[in-house]
Amino acid sequence: MKTRFTREETEANAEILALLKEVTQSSVSEAQVTRALWSLLRRADDTINQNRNRAPILRRPSNGDSVGLAAYEDQITDYLHSVVRSTRKSDR
């Protein structure tokens, strides 16, 4: 799985990773964070299924529309945030 980040995103990711390392007092890697985020989504799959009628209808813009793609990714982020927040602790 390949993911490209802007220079600003790469710097922000490094800051967050450093914070995670500090607060957990552990040598957390980017790969481990990625795996943890995917695991979190798998734990929320019941919530996604149960609330499918409330999911936003998203339209992916073309690859050449960088502003549209950024807005699209923000919509995905907002949706996933709401799904994870509404996932019951027992589902996690």
C-alpha positions as a Markdown table, in Angstrom:
| # | Residue | x | y | z |
|---|---|---|---|---|
| 1 | Met | 0.0 | 0.0 | 0.0 |
| 2 | Lys | 1.5 | 3.3 | -1.1 |
| 3 | Thr | 0.5 | 6.6 | 0.2 |
| 4 | Arg | 1.9 | 10.0 | -0.9 |
| 5 | Phe | 2.0 | 13.0 | 1.4 |
| 6 | Thr | 2.8 | 16.6 | 0.8 |
| 7 | Arg | 5.9 | 18.0 | 2.5 |
| 8 | Glu | 3.6 | 19.7 | 5.1 |
| 9 | Glu | 1.7 | 16.4 | 5.8 |
| 10 | Thr | 5.0 | 14.5 | 6.1 |
| 11 | Glu | 6.2 | 17.0 | 8.7 |
| 12 | Ala | 2.9 | 17.0 | 10.6 |
| 13 | Asn | 3.0 | 13.1 | 10.5 |
| 14 | Ala | 6.5 | 13.2 | 12.0 |
| 15 | Glu | 5.4 | 15.5 | 14.8 |
| 16 | Ile | 2.4 | 13.3 | 15.6 |
| 17 | Leu | 4.6 | 10.2 | 15.5 |
| 18 | Ala | 7.2 | 11.9 | 17.9 |
| 19 | Leu | 4.3 | 12.8 | 20.2 |
| 20 | Leu | 3.1 | 9.1 | 20.2 |
| 21 | Lys | 6.6 | 7.9 | 21.0 |
| 22 | Glu | 6.8 | 10.4 | 23.8 |
| 23 | Val | 3.5 | 9.7 | 25.5 |
| 24 | Thr | 3.7 | 5.9 | 25.0 |
| 25 | Gln | 7.4 | 5.8 | 25.9 |
| 26 | Ser | 7.8 | 3.4 | 23.0 |
| 27 | Ser | 9.4 | 3.4 | 19.6 |
| 28 | Val | 6.3 | 3.4 | 17.6 |
| 29 | Ser | 6.8 | 3.3 | 13.8 |
| 30 | Glu | 4.9 | 4.7 | 10.9 |
| 31 | Ala | 4.0 | 1.2 | 9.8 |
| 32 | Gln | 2.6 | 0.3 | 13.3 |
| 33 | Val | 0.5 | 3.5 | 13.3 |
| 34 | Thr | -0.9 | 2.6 | 9.8 |
| 35 | Arg | -1.7 | -1.0 | 11.0 |
| 36 | Ala | -3.4 | 0.4 | 14.1 |
| 37 | Leu | -5.5 | 2.7 | 12.1 |
| 38 | Trp | -6.7 | -0.1 | 9.8 |
| 39 | Ser | -7.4 | -2.2 | 12.8 |
| 40 | Leu | -9.5 | 0.6 | 14.3 |
| 41 | Leu | -11.5 | 0.7 | 11.1 |
| 42 | Arg | -12.0 | -3.1 | 11.1 |
| 43 | Arg | -13.4 | -2.8 | 14.6 |
| 44 | Ala | -15.8 | -0.2 | 13.4 |
| 45 | Asp | -17.2 | -2.3 | 10.5 |
| 46 | Asp | -20.4 | -3.1 | 12.4 |
| 47 | Thr | -21.0 | 0.6 | 13.0 |
| 48 | Ile | -20.4 | 1.3 | 9.3 |
| 49 | Asn | -22.9 | -1.4 | 8.3 |
| 50 | Gln | -25.6 | -0.4 | 10.9 |
| 51 | Asn | -25.4 | 3.3 | 9.8 |
| 52 | Arg | -25.0 | 2.8 | 6.1 |
| 53 | Asn | -28.2 | 4.8 | 5.3 |
| 54 | Arg | -26.6 | 7.8 | 7.0 |
| 55 | Ala | -23.3 | 7.6 | 5.2 |
| 56 | Pro | -22.6 | 10.5 | 2.9 |
| 57 | Ile | -22.7 | 9.9 | -0.9 |
| 58 | Leu | -19.2 | 10.9 | -2.0 |
| 59 | Arg | -18.1 | 11.7 | -5.5 |
| 60 | Arg | -14.4 | 11.3 | -6.2 |
| 61 | Pro | -13.0 | 14.1 | -8.3 |
| 62 | Ser | -10.6 | 13.5 | -11.1 |
| 63 | Asn | -6.9 | 13.1 | -10.3 |
| 64 | Gly | -6.1 | 16.5 | -11.8 |
| 65 | Asp | -8.4 | 18.3 | -9.4 |
| 66 | Ser | -6.1 | 18.6 | -6.4 |
| 67 | Val | -8.4 | 21.0 | -4.5 |
| 68 | Gly | -11.3 | 18.7 | -5.1 |
| 69 | Leu | -9.3 | 15.6 | -4.0 |
| 70 | Ala | -8.3 | 17.4 | -0.8 |
| 71 | Ala | -12.0 | 18.2 | -0.1 |
| 72 | Tyr | -12.9 | 14.7 | -0.9 |
| 73 | Glu | -10.3 | 13.3 | 1.5 |
| 74 | Asp | -11.6 | 15.7 | 4.2 |
| 75 | Gln | -15.1 | 14.3 | 3.7 |
| 76 | Ile | -13.8 | 10.8 | 4.1 |
| 77 | Thr | -11.9 | 11.9 | 7.3 |
| 78 | Asp | -15.0 | 13.5 | 8.7 |
| 79 | Tyr | -17.1 | 10.4 | 8.0 |
| 80 | Leu | -14.5 | 8.0 | 9.5 |
| 81 | His | -14.1 | 10.2 | 12.5 |
| 82 | Ser | -17.9 | 10.0 | 13.2 |
| 83 | Val | -17.9 | 6.3 | 12.7 |
| 84 | Val | -15.0 | 5.7 | 15.1 |
| 85 | Arg | -16.5 | 8.0 | 17.7 |
| 86 | Ser | -19.9 | 6.2 | 17.5 |
| 87 | Thr | -18.4 | 2.7 | 17.7 |
| 88 | Arg | -19.2 | 1.3 | 21.1 |
| 89 | Lys | -16.3 | 0.3 | 23.3 |
| 90 | Ser | -17.4 | -3.3 | 23.2 |
| 91 | Asp | -17.1 | -3.3 | 19.4 |
| 92 | Arg | -13.5 | -2.2 | 19.6 |
